[in-house]
Amino acid sequence: MIIIQLAGGLGNQLQQYALYRKFVSMGKEARLDVSWFLLENQKGKVLAERDFELAYFDRLIYETCTKDEKEVLIGSEGIFGKLRRKLLPASVHWFHESGMYHPEIFAFENMYLSGYFACEKYYADILYDLREKIQFPPSDNQLNQQMAEEMKHCPSVSVHIRRGDYLDKENVEMFGNICTDAYYESAIKIMRNEIPNVHFYLFSDDIPYVKKRYIGKEYTIVDINHGKDSFYDMWLMSHCEHNICANSTFSFWGARLNSNENKIMIRPTIHKNSQAFVKEEMEELWKGWHFISPQGELQ
């Protein structure tokens, strides 16, 4: 059995779900482990506490693992499980993601997988199927539907500007100074050059900042969804014809769920400052994407 740990925010949950669906498509017996979202398991996390947002989607198909199924692979959470992992490591079947792409995982038959699995190559061949399964429930806010219709009838580009927790001291070293002003200026310029009469829809967790920086008729600042309804911003991103992403899996999925076959997708060269950009590798692992450096250079 393959068990995939669900963890993190909505974008990460969708990636782990996508990997789960990939294993199912291969005929493997697979399960999701949702225990990370128990409040006691989130203490000390680097980013803010997260909700199990996959539960908001009423058409997702998945099976969760039992406590016993998990313990068979990695042991219990108590003292005996810790001793097993320390003294009998050969009896523990626990894979921890450590690189951009691990093709060896698809040969596993019995393994517990921990990681975020952001690399598109993991599930690129089933994205059409994933778009069918990842269906957002109808929004109670009519403004969402109105804006989605507006996006369909103009050369629309979503622009995701994530600040918020990325500006916290504990996160700047890892995520900061990647999607710089130069990054966005370059991405927006590319879209202007490629798309006549382009219109930009800006999404951000720092609306006051965006309102000060992006002024003009070509910009619409999206400030519709808040709290638990914030996930509808991803739905709106997916209705734009093209997408400019932050170093955020939230906007990666806004672009992935976009069904426009001629879409232009732009992302930063790296997701974290600990990563190194290798052009040939990234073009293979993220086919169809365009990459811009923090200095604003198209790679």
matplotlib code that plots the C-alpha trace (Angstrom):
import matplotlib.pyplot as plt

x = [0.0, 1.1, 0.1, 0.7, 0.8, -1.4, 0.1, 0.3, -2.0, -4.4, -1.8, 0.3, -2.8, -3.7, -0.2, -0.3, -3.8, -2.6, 0.2, -2.3, -4.4, -1.3, -0.7, -4.4, -4.1, -1.2, -3.3, -1.6, -3.4, -3.2, -4.5, -4.2, -3.2, -5.0, -3.8, -1.5, -4.5, -5.2, -4.5, -2.0, 0.1, 0.5, 2.3, 5.6, 5.0, 7.0, 4.0, 0.5, -1.8, -3.7, -7.2, -8.0, -9.2, -9.7, -12.8, -14.3, -14.5, -17.5, -16.6, -13.1, -12.6, -10.1, -9.7, -8.0, -5.8, -6.6, -4.3, -3.3, -2.4, -0.1, 1.5, 2.3, 4.6, 6.1, 5.2, 3.1, 3.4, 4.3, 7.5, 7.3, 7.1, 10.1, 12.1, 11.1, 12.3, 15.5, 16.5, 14.8, 15.1, 14.8, 11.2, 10.2, 8.9, 9.0, 10.1, 10.9, 11.1, 14.5, 14.8, 12.8, 11.8, 12.0, 11.0, 11.9, 8.7, 6.6, 8.3, 7.2, 4.6, 4.6, 5.6, 4.6, 5.4, 6.1, 6.7, 5.0, 5.7, 5.4, 7.1, 4.7, 6.2, 4.7, 1.2, 1.4, -0.1, -3.3, -3.9, -6.9, -8.5, -7.6, -9.4, -12.5, -12.2, -11.2, -14.5, -15.1, -18.5, -20.8, -19.9, -22.5, -21.0, -22.4, -19.4, -17.3, -19.5, -19.7, -15.9, -15.4, -17.6, -15.8, -12.5, -13.8, -14.6, -11.4, -7.6, -7.3, -4.1, -4.0, -1.2, -0.6, 1.4, 2.0, 3.4, 1.7, 3.6, 6.4, 7.5, 7.7, 11.2, 11.2, 10.1, 12.1, 15.3, 13.4, 10.8, 11.8, 13.2, 12.2, 9.1, 10.6, 9.3, 11.7, 10.1, 6.6, 7.6, 9.2, 6.3, 3.7, 5.8, 5.9, 2.2, 1.7, 3.9, 2.2, -1.4, -3.2, -5.5, -4.4, -6.1, -4.5, -6.4, -4.3, -4.7, -2.9, -2.9, -1.8, -4.4, -3.3, 0.2, -1.3, -3.6, -0.7, 1.6, -0.8, -2.8, -4.5, -7.4, -5.4, -5.6, -8.4, -7.6, -9.6, -10.8, -13.8, -13.0, -11.8, -11.3, -12.4, -13.8, -10.2, -9.9, -12.2, -9.3, -7.7, -10.9, -10.9, -7.2, -8.1, -10.7, -8.1, -6.6, -3.0, -1.3, 1.6, 2.4, 4.2, 6.5, 3.4, 1.7, -1.7, -1.1, 0.6, -2.7, -4.6, -2.5, -2.8, -6.5, -6.7, -8.1, -6.9, -4.7, -2.9, -2.2, 1.0, 2.2, 5.0, 6.6, 9.8, 13.0, 13.0, 10.5, 12.8, 16.1, 17.8, 17.2, 19.4, 17.9, 19.0, 17.3, 17.4, 16.1, 13.3, 12.2, 11.9, 10.1, 7.8, 7.0, 5.2, 6.1, 8.2, 10.8, 11.8, 14.6, 14.4, 16.4, 13.6, 15.5, 13.6, 15.5]
y = [0.0, 3.6, 6.2, 9.9, 12.3, 15.4, 18.6, 22.3, 24.7, 24.2, 24.2, 21.6, 19.5, 19.5, 18.3, 15.5, 14.6, 14.7, 12.3, 10.0, 10.1, 9.3, 6.1, 5.1, 5.6, 3.1, 0.5, 0.9, 0.6, 4.1, 6.1, 9.6, 10.3, 13.4, 13.2, 16.2, 18.5, 17.5, 20.7, 18.9, 17.8, 21.4, 22.9, 24.4, 24.5, 27.0, 28.6, 29.3, 26.5, 25.0, 23.6, 20.4, 22.3, 19.3, 18.7, 21.9, 20.1, 17.9, 15.8, 14.7, 10.9, 9.5, 7.0, 7.8, 5.4, 3.9, 4.2, 0.5, 0.8, 3.8, 2.0, -1.1, 1.1, 3.6, 2.5, 4.2, 7.8, 6.7, 5.4, 2.0, 3.5, 5.8, 2.8, 0.8, 3.6, 4.0, 0.4, -1.4, 1.0, -1.8, -2.4, 1.2, 2.1, 5.9, 8.0, 11.7, 14.0, 15.6, 16.8, 18.3, 15.0, 11.4, 9.0, 6.0, 6.5, 5.0, 1.6, 1.5, -1.0, -0.4, 3.0, 6.1, 9.3, 12.6, 15.7, 18.4, 17.0, 20.3, 19.1, 19.1, 16.0, 13.8, 14.2, 16.2, 13.3, 13.2, 17.0, 16.7, 14.1, 16.2, 19.2, 17.1, 15.9, 19.1, 20.9, 24.0, 24.1, 27.0, 30.2, 32.1, 35.3, 36.3, 38.5, 35.4, 34.2, 37.7, 38.1, 34.7, 35.6, 38.8, 37.0, 34.7, 37.7, 39.6, 38.8, 38.1, 37.4, 36.4, 37.9, 36.4, 38.5, 36.7, 38.7, 38.0, 35.2, 35.3, 38.6, 37.1, 36.9, 33.1, 32.8, 35.5, 33.5, 30.6, 32.4, 36.1, 38.2, 35.6, 37.3, 40.8, 43.9, 43.1, 39.7, 41.1, 43.9, 41.5, 39.0, 41.8, 43.2, 39.8, 39.5, 43.0, 42.2, 38.8, 39.7, 42.7, 44.7, 42.5, 43.0, 41.9, 40.5, 40.9, 38.5, 39.1, 38.6, 42.3, 44.3, 47.7, 47.1, 46.0, 49.0, 51.4, 49.7, 48.8, 51.7, 52.0, 50.7, 47.6, 46.3, 44.8, 44.1, 41.1, 41.6, 39.4, 36.3, 36.2, 33.6, 30.2, 31.6, 32.6, 29.3, 30.8, 33.0, 29.9, 29.2, 32.7, 32.4, 29.3, 31.2, 33.7, 32.9, 33.2, 33.2, 34.9, 32.9, 33.7, 31.2, 29.7, 26.4, 28.2, 30.1, 27.1, 25.3, 28.3, 27.9, 24.1, 24.2, 26.7, 24.7, 27.2, 25.1, 28.2, 29.7, 31.4, 30.3, 32.3, 31.2, 32.2, 30.3, 28.9, 28.3, 28.5, 30.3, 26.9, 25.8, 26.3, 26.9, 24.5, 25.6, 22.2, 20.4, 22.8, 22.8, 19.0, 18.9, 21.9, 21.6, 24.6, 27.0, 30.2, 31.1, 34.5, 35.2, 37.5, 40.0, 40.0, 38.0, 35.5, 32.3]
z = [0.0, -0.8, 1.8, 1.1, 3.9, 3.4, 4.9, 4.3, 2.6, -0.3, -3.1, -1.3, -0.5, -4.2, -5.1, -2.7, -3.9, -7.5, -6.7, -5.0, -8.1, -10.2, -8.1, -8.4, -12.2, -12.2, -10.5, -7.1, -3.8, -2.4, 0.6, 2.0, 5.6, 6.9, 10.5, 10.1, 10.3, 13.9, 15.9, 18.2, 15.1, 13.8, 16.8, 15.9, 12.1, 10.1, 8.4, 9.8, 10.9, 8.0, 7.5, 5.6, 2.6, 0.3, 2.4, 0.8, -2.6, -2.8, -5.8, -4.9, -4.9, -2.3, 0.5, 3.8, 5.6, 9.0, 12.0, 11.7, 8.0, 8.8, 11.7, 9.6, 7.4, 9.9, 13.4, 16.1, 17.3, 20.8, 22.4, 20.8, 17.3, 18.0, 19.2, 16.1, 13.8, 15.7, 16.4, 13.5, 10.5, 8.0, 9.2, 8.5, 5.0, 5.1, 2.1, 2.7, -0.3, -0.6, -4.2, -7.0, -8.6, -7.4, -10.2, -8.0, -6.0, -8.8, -8.2, -4.6, -3.5, 0.3, 1.4, 3.4, 1.5, 3.1, 1.0, -1.1, -4.6, -6.4, -9.6, -12.4, -14.0, -11.2, -12.5, -15.8, -17.8, -15.7, -15.4, -17.7, -15.4, -12.3, -13.7, -14.0, -10.4, -8.7, -8.9, -6.7, -5.0, -6.1, -4.3, -2.3, -3.5, -6.9, -7.5, -8.1, -11.0, -12.4, -12.4, -13.9, -16.8, -17.2, -17.4, -20.1, -22.4, -22.2, -22.7, -18.9, -16.9, -13.3, -11.2, -7.8, -5.3, -2.1, 0.8, 4.2, 6.0, 3.5, 5.1, 8.6, 10.0, 10.1, 6.5, 4.6, 4.5, 2.8, 0.6, 0.4, -2.4, -5.1, -6.6, -6.6, -8.3, -11.2, -11.5, -11.8, -14.1, -16.5, -16.4, -17.0, -19.8, -21.5, -21.3, -22.7, -25.7, -26.4, -25.8, -27.3, -24.9, -22.0, -18.7, -15.4, -12.4, -9.3, -6.3, -3.0, 0.7, 1.0, -0.8, 0.5, -1.0, -4.4, -4.5, -4.1, -6.6, -9.4, -10.6, -14.0, -16.2, -17.2, -13.6, -11.5, -7.9, -6.8, -3.2, -3.1, -1.0, 2.6, 5.3, 4.3, 1.0, 0.0, -2.0, -4.6, -5.6, -7.1, -9.0, -10.4, -11.4, -13.3, -15.3, -16.6, -20.0, -18.8, -15.4, -13.6, -10.5, -7.2, -5.6, -4.2, -4.9, -4.6, -7.8, -9.4, -9.1, -10.4, -13.6, -13.7, -13.4, -16.3, -19.2, -21.9, -24.2, -25.4, -22.0, -21.0, -17.6, -15.8, -12.6, -10.7, -11.4, -7.9, -5.2, -2.2, -1.8, -1.0, -4.6, -7.7, -11.1, -13.8, -17.0, -18.8, -15.8, -15.1, -18.7, -18.6, -15.2, -15.8, -19.5, -21.0, -18.3, -18.6, -15.9, -14.7, -12.2, -9.2, -11.3, -13.9, -16.5, -18.7, -18.7]

ax = plt.figure().add_subplot(projection="3d")
ax.plot(x, y, z, "-o")
ax.set_aspect("equal")
plt.show()
